[in-house]
Amino acid sequence: MRIRIVDAFTDRPFAGNPAGVVLLDAFPSDDWLQQVAAEVNLSETAFAHPLPAGGDADWALRWFTPAAEVNLCGHATLATAHVLSSTGTADDTVRFSTRSGVLTTTARGDGTYTLDFPTAPLTEVTIPAGLPEALGAEPLAAYDTGPQVGDLLVELADEKTVRALTPDLRALVEHSKRGIIATAQAQDPAGGYDFVSRCFFPQVGIDEDPVTGSAHTALAPHWSPRLGRDELTGLQASARSGLVRTALQGDRTLLTGSAVTVIDGELLT
């Protein structure tokens, strides 16, 4: 069977967030899916298979890190939509049945893809004891992002602080179900992005995720009211880096980005 590696939320190879994509006739055992994801050893590998016509969704979709299945993943959904569209396997609009309900992706004429995801509900919480030491910076505020995302979002003083983080990853495990989203407003309004973030997920086997689509379902409702605009662009400032355009639409958040297939090979087992 074919396996592709797709760089998501970027328009050039070797940037953004790489995801494995495997198209199947049906899902085999969970053990097999997890073993393949561990072998690929990227932040997520997506597995999808077509569903019978006439239902609420066109494809079933699941996401696995090297260590666990997750409830929501943006970049691997974008990568899957890119594979389906670029190979002519599906129409430009695809409805995926997932752990987070039906998610729709749309291929645009400019080569980008828009993902329709649920907006994360933000609840301000007390900054947990020990978090500043684990993160290596003092948060201005902290927010629970709800069960689907499962992260703790922390706002930091400025972009420079976010970029300079060198957290104690073992200590961070104690502070969220999935990981930590660290964010700040962009330092330069003319820089092409409105806010910056970094995401750390040691709880699910990912020290730092290069570009996290699902985190932007929390970043969008955090920053849009502060900046007074429903449409924003976020820069995830990892070593690979990537841009995510967000459009806040109440209980839904649209995420738009590009994708590039960098490896197209054969899975032998």
C-alpha angles and dihedrals in degrees: 000000000000123000123188133192111212127187106220131201091024137085095214135059122262095027134085119032120319118220133182116233124197121179114205140178089232137345113275121204121322088238091059092048091050093047092052091049090050090049093050087047097196124133089265140004116198123214120194139172132181121260128215115278119261099041133111092266138036101209136023113229133191131176129210131186117204087270110029149006113259133210099227136015126173105185095048090048089052089047091052092048089051092052093048093048099041092049095044090240094131141013121272091263116056129181114210124200106218144155086270096053127258112341120191127209126190127197111220128212092244092062096260129117128220120211121202106212135167114265112245114241109236121212119181111232137182112275102258118246110259095019096108090053093046093047096040094230138072112251120222090211141345131219135193109227098205132251100297096057096026097193135127110235115207126188115215131199099261147340092269091059092051092049093048097052117131101172129191095249096195090054092048090063089076095060109062145015094246111000152298127288111201116193145168138172116274113268095216115045089200094054096097097254136072103210138012130220145175126198128209120191110171089145090073098034100270116113094191125358112218098219122356117200095183091055089060090064083070098034092055096057089042097054105028095071091045094049096037097234133102093207117063140154122229126200116207102207102208122134089270095037128193144187127240120189112209132197116188113214106171110269091003129066123199116215119194129189147131131258138201128198108225103169129032112179148137128274105214102193 
